[in-house]
Amino acid sequence: MQETQTWRELLGNIISDPHEKQQLAGKLGVSVLTLTRWIQGESHPRPQNLRLLLEALPHYRPLLHELIVREFGALSLRSSEVGNMLEEIPSEFYSRVLSAHATTPRVLRFWSICSLILQQALGQIDPRQLGMAITIVQCMVPTSAGQVHSLRKRVTIGSGRWRNGVEQRFSFLGAESQAGYVVSSGRSVVVQDLTRDLLYPAQRIEGEMSTAISPIMRSSEIAGCLLVSSTLPDYFSLAHCTLIQHYAELLALAFEPGDFYALTQIDLRRIPPYQVQERYFKSFRQRTSSLVKEAAQTGQSMTIVQAEQVVWQQLEEELLRLPPDTL
């Protein structure tokens, strides 16, 4: 390689191959076009993007850092947020989750393990409580044809403007969402600025500026994904993304074997926005209670959990039948 005069020239040489360029864009959460503009000097990366670039190219880091400093001045390799964050899940926490998996009754296992993991993850990924929401998204039960047509937000926790305890969430997601892309492909996604780099489909929630999403998988099958949203742009470093992936792997323990589906079964459809869904959710409790009562009157046994599952499937069918102009 000829002597490089600028970091832009070096970057251009490193990612001259289109495949390499696409891979780096995915790691940084920017578009290929953005990388091209950096190389050509048409735009300047934000400081957080420069840090991510250094983390993504460890073999070139010394020279790349030197050349970046020539243009932008001194650059810290770690943001203040990353500096305060543990880079690994503590080993003692793994022990707590394994213990909960072994000792918690099956009917309570999902909620117990998810609550435990979400609280730990929030404290580790957003220690300064700058504003984050972490949500577990699960595949809906397949149709009679064996296809998964939508996803459902199951549990969420938040800090900052989204502060709350661990709670259940009512919301469907489909092919129009980033979560839908992750579940359909089985690949993690990070988007550093939802107002600027729209590589993937998205339905933003209020205040959401950046996202990192990892699939929840067991072997080659998928149960859903772990969706992490921040109120800040350029929040997620490679260390954050690795940590989120590890938490997604740990969350697989919360799911039953039957909750995982082959990627060939994932056939997501477009789901109406939350404002439309909300009208249907208002009758959820009443419909659930009615199902339990009807079962009792006919001498059948139906638990609240079973009734809720039936109602979720009914709601999914109703939303998927809505005309295209509601999407």
Backbone torsions as a table, in degrees:
resi	resn	phi	psi	omega
1	MET	NA	132.2	-179.9
2	GLN	-67.1	158.7	-179.8
3	GLU	-59.1	130.3	-176.1
4	THR	-97.0	134.5	-177.6
5	GLN	-94.0	-30.4	-178.0
6	THR	-134.0	160.3	178.3
7	TRP	-67.1	-28.2	-179.5
8	ARG	-67.7	-41.3	177.3
9	GLU	-65.2	-40.9	178.4
10	LEU	-62.3	-45.7	179.4
11	LEU	-61.5	-41.2	178.9
12	GLY	-60.4	-39.0	177.9
13	ASN	-68.6	-39.7	-177.6
14	ILE	-63.3	-41.1	-174.1
15	ILE	-112.3	35.6	176.8
16	SER	-64.8	-27.4	176.0
17	ASP	-78.9	127.3	-177.7
18	PRO	-55.7	-36.6	179.4
19	HIS	-65.1	-43.1	178.3
20	GLU	-63.1	-40.0	179.7
21	LYS	-63.4	-42.6	179.6
22	GLN	-64.6	-41.1	179.3
23	GLN	-63.0	-44.8	-179.8
24	LEU	-65.5	-39.8	177.8
25	ALA	-59.4	-41.7	178.0
26	GLY	-63.3	-40.6	179.4
27	LYS	-64.9	-37.0	-176.7
28	LEU	-86.1	-16.0	-177.8
29	GLY	75.2	30.3	177.1
30	VAL	-124.6	172.6	178.9
31	SER	-86.2	160.7	174.9
32	VAL	-61.2	-35.9	178.1
33	LEU	-61.9	-38.5	177.9
34	THR	-62.6	-43.0	176.9
35	LEU	-59.9	-42.4	179.4
36	THR	-62.0	-40.4	179.5
37	ARG	-66.4	-36.8	175.8
38	TRP	-62.1	-47.8	-176.8
39	ILE	-61.7	-39.4	-177.0
40	GLN	-84.8	-2.6	178.7
41	GLY	78.1	16.2	-178.8
42	GLU	-83.6	-17.0	177.1
43	SER	-150.1	162.8	-178.2
44	HIS	-116.8	130.5	177.7
45	PRO	-65.7	150.1	171.8
46	ARG	-71.6	158.3	-179.7
47	PRO	-52.9	-40.4	-179.9
48	GLN	-65.7	-35.4	177.6
49	ASN	-66.2	-36.2	177.3
50	LEU	-65.4	-40.2	177.7
51	ARG	-63.6	-43.1	178.8
52	LEU	-62.4	-38.4	179.6
53	LEU	-61.9	-42.2	178.9
54	LEU	-66.0	-38.5	178.9
55	GLU	-69.2	-33.6	-175.7
56	ALA	-77.4	-18.6	-177.4
57	LEU	-125.7	66.0	-174.0
58	PRO	-60.5	-32.6	-177.8
59	HIS	-68.2	-25.2	-178.4
60	TYR	-105.5	5.0	-169.1
61	ARG	-57.4	-48.0	-176.6
62	PRO	-58.3	-50.1	-179.2
63	LEU	-68.9	-42.3	-179.1
64	LEU	-61.7	-42.8	179.3
65	HIS	-62.9	-42.8	179.5
66	GLU	-60.5	-44.5	-178.5
67	LEU	-69.5	-36.2	177.6
68	ILE	-65.3	-41.6	179.7
69	VAL	-62.3	-34.9	177.8
70	ARG	-58.9	-37.0	-177.2
71	GLU	-89.4	-40.1	-171.9
72	PHE	-109.6	-6.5	-175.2
73	GLY	88.1	-172.5	-176.0
74	ALA	-57.8	138.6	-179.0
75	LEU	-134.5	122.8	176.4
76	SER	-74.1	137.3	-180.0
77	LEU	-76.2	-12.0	-177.4
78	ARG	-131.6	130.3	175.0
79	SER	-72.5	163.4	-179.1
80	SER	-63.0	-32.4	179.3
81	GLU	-67.8	-45.4	-178.8
82	VAL	-66.3	-34.7	-178.9
83	GLY	-62.1	-28.1	-179.0
84	ASN	-92.4	4.1	-172.0
85	MET	-108.3	134.6	171.2
86	LEU	-67.2	138.9	-175.3
87	GLU	-88.1	-11.3	179.5
88	GLU	-131.2	153.2	172.5
89	ILE	-70.3	128.0	-178.5
90	PRO	-57.7	140.0	-178.0
91	SER	-61.1	-34.4	179.6
92	GLU	-66.0	-25.8	178.4
93	PHE	-73.1	-37.1	174.0
94	TYR	-56.2	-41.3	180.0
95	SER	-62.9	-39.6	179.2
96	ARG	-63.9	-42.5	-179.3
97	VAL	-67.4	-42.5	178.8
98	LEU	-63.4	-37.9	177.8
99	SER	-65.3	-43.0	178.5
100	ALA	-63.5	-38.5	178.9
101	HIS	-64.4	-35.9	-175.9
102	ALA	-82.0	-28.4	-170.7
103	THR	-110.5	-18.8	-176.9
104	THR	-79.0	134.6	176.5
105	PRO	-55.7	145.5	-173.9
106	ARG	-55.0	-38.9	-176.6
107	VAL	-66.2	-23.3	-178.9
108	LEU	-105.0	-5.2	-169.6
109	ARG	-62.6	-46.2	-177.3
110	PHE	-59.1	-52.6	-177.3
111	TRP	-63.2	-42.3	-177.2
112	SER	-64.9	-47.7	-178.1
113	ILE	-68.5	-41.0	179.8
114	CYS	-63.4	-43.1	179.3
115	SER	-61.0	-44.9	-179.0
116	LEU	-60.3	-47.6	-175.8
117	ILE	-71.1	-42.2	-177.9
118	LEU	-63.6	-40.7	179.3
119	GLN	-64.8	-41.4	178.2
120	GLN	-66.0	-43.8	-177.8
121	ALA	-64.1	-43.1	-179.0
122	LEU	-62.0	-44.0	179.7
123	GLY	-65.5	-29.1	-177.2
124	GLN	-88.3	-36.7	-177.0
125	ILE	-85.7	-29.9	178.4
126	ASP	-129.0	65.7	-174.6
127	PRO	-64.2	-26.2	-179.3
128	ARG	-92.4	3.7	177.9
129	GLN	52.8	51.2	-178.2
130	LEU	-78.2	-20.2	179.4
131	GLY	131.7	99.9	-176.6
132	MET	-149.5	145.5	172.0
133	ALA	-126.2	131.4	178.2
134	ILE	-119.8	124.0	-173.0
135	THR	-129.4	137.6	173.0
136	ILE	-94.9	122.4	-178.9
137	VAL	-112.2	130.2	-175.0
138	GLN	-120.0	147.3	174.4
139	CYS	-65.2	137.0	171.7
140	MET	-71.2	158.1	178.2
141	VAL	-61.2	135.8	-178.6
142	PRO	-61.2	157.5	174.6
143	THR	-73.5	179.6	179.0
144	SER	-61.8	-22.4	178.0
145	ALA	-84.6	0.1	176.7
146	GLY	83.6	14.8	-177.3
147	GLN	-107.4	139.9	175.5
148	VAL	-91.1	118.2	-175.0
149	HIS	-103.0	-11.9	179.6
150	SER	-157.7	170.7	176.6
151	LEU	-120.3	160.0	178.5
152	ARG	-135.1	131.7	172.9
153	LYS	-67.6	126.1	-176.7
154	ARG	-102.7	-53.0	-174.5
155	VAL	-139.9	142.9	178.6
156	THR	-143.9	157.1	175.1
157	ILE	-143.4	149.8	-176.4
158	GLY	-144.5	164.3	175.3
159	SER	-134.5	170.9	180.0
160	GLY	61.8	-130.3	-178.4
161	ARG	-67.0	-18.9	178.8
162	TRP	-103.2	22.5	-175.2
163	ARG	-62.0	132.6	174.2
164	ASN	-169.2	175.6	171.6
165	GLY	-82.8	-176.1	174.5
166	VAL	-70.5	126.9	-175.6
167	GLU	-143.7	160.8	175.1
168	GLN	-78.2	151.8	-179.6
169	ARG	-128.0	137.9	176.2
170	PHE	-102.1	108.8	176.2
171	SER	-176.2	136.6	173.8
172	PHE	-101.0	150.9	173.9
173	LEU	-131.8	153.8	-179.4
174	GLY	-144.3	-147.5	-176.0
175	ALA	-66.2	-16.4	-178.9
176	GLU	-81.8	0.2	-172.5
177	SER	-113.9	158.4	173.1
178	GLN	-62.9	-40.6	177.8
179	ALA	-58.6	-38.8	178.0
180	GLY	-62.2	-40.4	177.7
181	TYR	-63.0	-44.4	-177.7
182	VAL	-63.5	-44.8	-178.5
183	VAL	-69.1	-37.3	-179.7
184	SER	-68.7	-34.2	-175.9
185	SER	-97.8	-21.8	-174.7
186	GLY	72.5	20.5	-177.2
187	ARG	-120.8	145.6	176.7
188	SER	-72.5	154.0	179.2
189	VAL	-139.2	140.5	171.1
190	VAL	-131.5	132.6	176.1
191	VAL	-123.8	114.8	-172.8
192	GLN	-79.5	-23.4	178.4
193	ASP	-150.3	107.0	-175.0
194	LEU	-71.8	-12.7	177.5
195	THR	-90.3	-11.2	-172.1
196	ARG	-120.3	-47.0	-174.0
197	ASP	-111.5	97.1	-175.7
198	LEU	-105.9	67.2	179.2
199	LEU	-74.3	-29.4	-172.0
200	TYR	-125.2	154.9	178.8
201	PRO	-63.0	150.2	-176.9
202	ALA	-156.6	144.3	164.9
203	GLN	-121.0	98.5	-173.8
204	ARG	-71.1	144.5	169.5
205	ILE	-92.4	159.6	-175.4
206	GLU	-59.5	128.4	177.6
207	GLY	87.6	-4.9	-176.7
208	GLU	-79.1	124.1	-177.4
209	MET	-116.4	-31.7	178.2
210	SER	-144.5	154.5	-177.6
211	THR	-141.2	151.5	171.2
212	ALA	-137.7	128.2	-173.8
213	ILE	-133.0	132.9	177.4
214	SER	-126.1	141.3	178.8
215	PRO	-71.7	148.9	173.5
216	ILE	-101.7	108.0	-171.4
217	MET	-128.8	157.6	170.7
218	ARG	-134.6	113.3	-170.6
219	SER	59.8	-124.5	-178.7
220	SER	-102.7	11.2	-179.1
221	GLU	-105.9	156.3	-172.4
222	ILE	-127.3	142.7	178.7
223	ALA	-110.9	-18.9	-176.6
224	GLY	160.1	-146.3	180.0
225	CYS	-154.9	163.2	175.0
226	LEU	-105.4	115.9	-174.9
227	LEU	-106.5	118.8	-179.5
228	VAL	-117.1	122.3	-179.1
229	SER	-117.8	142.0	178.0
230	SER	-122.6	149.3	175.7
231	THR	-80.2	-5.3	-177.4
232	LEU	-110.0	139.7	172.4
233	PRO	-74.4	155.7	175.9
234	ASP	57.4	34.8	-175.5
235	TYR	-81.7	-36.3	-165.6
236	PHE	-89.7	113.7	173.7
237	SER	-84.5	173.2	175.4
238	LEU	-62.6	-34.2	177.7
239	ALA	-64.0	-41.3	176.4
240	HIS	-59.8	-47.9	-175.1
241	CYS	-63.8	-38.2	176.7
242	THR	-64.6	-41.7	179.1
243	LEU	-63.2	-42.9	179.1
244	ILE	-62.6	-40.4	177.0
245	GLN	-61.2	-41.8	179.3
246	HIS	-65.6	-38.1	177.1
247	TYR	-66.8	-36.8	177.0
248	ALA	-63.1	-40.2	177.3
249	GLU	-63.4	-40.1	179.7
250	LEU	-67.8	-34.3	-179.2
251	LEU	-65.6	-19.1	178.4
252	ALA	-57.2	-25.4	179.4
253	LEU	-68.2	-20.4	-178.5
254	ALA	-78.5	-17.4	-174.2
255	PHE	-99.2	150.8	175.5
256	GLU	-81.0	156.1	179.3
257	PRO	-54.0	-36.9	-179.2
258	GLY	-72.0	-6.8	178.6
259	ASP	-83.8	-6.9	-177.1
260	PHE	-100.8	139.2	-176.3
261	TYR	-130.3	150.0	175.8
262	ALA	-65.8	147.1	-180.0
263	LEU	-60.3	-26.3	178.4
264	THR	-69.2	-16.2	177.5
265	GLN	-86.3	-10.5	-177.6
266	ILE	-83.3	111.6	-179.8
267	ASP	-135.0	71.5	-172.6
268	LEU	-71.5	140.8	175.2
269	ARG	-106.8	167.4	176.8
270	ARG	-75.4	136.1	-178.5
271	ILE	-112.6	139.1	178.1
272	PRO	-59.0	156.4	179.3
273	PRO	-63.0	163.7	-174.4
274	TYR	-57.5	-34.8	-178.3
275	GLN	-59.9	-34.0	176.9
276	VAL	-76.9	-43.2	-179.7
277	GLN	-59.0	-37.9	-173.5
278	GLU	-56.5	-35.1	179.7
279	ARG	-62.8	-33.3	-178.7
280	TYR	-78.3	-31.4	-176.9
281	PHE	-70.7	-20.2	-177.6
282	LYS	-60.7	-27.9	-177.9
283	SER	-96.0	6.6	-172.7
284	PHE	-58.8	-52.5	-176.5
285	ARG	-63.4	-41.7	-178.8
286	GLN	-65.7	-40.7	179.5
287	ARG	-67.4	-37.6	178.2
288	THR	-63.8	-47.3	179.8
289	SER	-61.9	-39.8	-179.9
290	SER	-63.2	-39.3	178.7
291	LEU	-63.1	-43.2	-179.9
292	VAL	-63.8	-43.2	179.9
293	LYS	-65.0	-43.1	179.8
294	GLU	-62.9	-38.8	178.6
295	ALA	-64.7	-42.1	-179.8
296	ALA	-64.4	-38.1	-178.6
297	GLN	-67.4	-25.3	179.6
298	THR	-98.9	10.6	177.6
299	GLY	78.1	13.1	179.3
300	GLN	-98.3	160.4	179.3
301	SER	-110.2	126.0	178.0
302	MET	-142.5	123.0	178.7
303	THR	-81.8	165.8	176.8
304	ILE	-59.2	-42.1	-179.6
305	VAL	-61.1	-44.0	179.0
306	GLN	-64.4	-41.4	179.2
307	ALA	-64.7	-40.4	178.4
308	GLU	-61.2	-40.4	179.8
309	GLN	-62.5	-41.4	178.4
310	VAL	-62.8	-44.2	-178.7
311	VAL	-65.3	-39.4	177.2
312	TRP	-59.1	-42.3	179.7
313	GLN	-66.3	-37.9	177.3
314	GLN	-63.9	-44.2	179.8
315	LEU	-63.5	-41.0	178.2
316	GLU	-59.3	-46.8	179.9
317	GLU	-60.1	-42.8	-179.1
318	GLU	-65.2	-41.0	-179.9
319	LEU	-69.1	-38.2	179.8
320	LEU	-69.8	-21.5	179.4
321	ARG	-85.1	-8.1	-177.8
322	LEU	-63.9	147.2	-179.1
323	PRO	-63.4	155.8	-176.4
324	PRO	-56.6	-29.1	-175.7
325	ASP	-72.3	-5.0	175.5
326	THR	-93.9	-7.4	-175.9
327	LEU	-85.1	NA	NA
